[in-house]
Amino acid sequence: MLSNIIGAVLQAKAAEIKRKATGAVVQMAAFGLFGVSLIFGIVSGFLWLAGKMDPWLAALAIAIVVLIAAIVLMLIGRMIMQQKSKRDREQTARALGESNAIVQALTGTNMDGKGTNNPSLELIAAALATGIILGRSLGR
């Protein structure tokens, strides 16, 4: 029964990985097409401006516009990364607090090993049985 559950979980994870990989490939293709269209847009803008002014001045104007857009995107990306790293630190601290509570509940000790209670015999037996069942089912 447990091996069936583990097998179903592994199949679900494999399907999820396959779905995410397919999505990543489609996104990369879309990003590539976006890049090609951006290059054609920049070249067409240059050719249009080159008809109105000197070609070197048109190239300079296009370069300045693209540089400003790149700086804005860089600043937005940096802002998003800082927000994410702050959120990750808070989530890590919360997870450590939860895991410390779980360790205390199961063993009667903190993660630093302070405490007087030893794990119960039932906990040790359950962990041993789980290890044997998982080891046998994954070995097939």
Beta strands, then each sheet from edge to edge (+ up, - down):
end
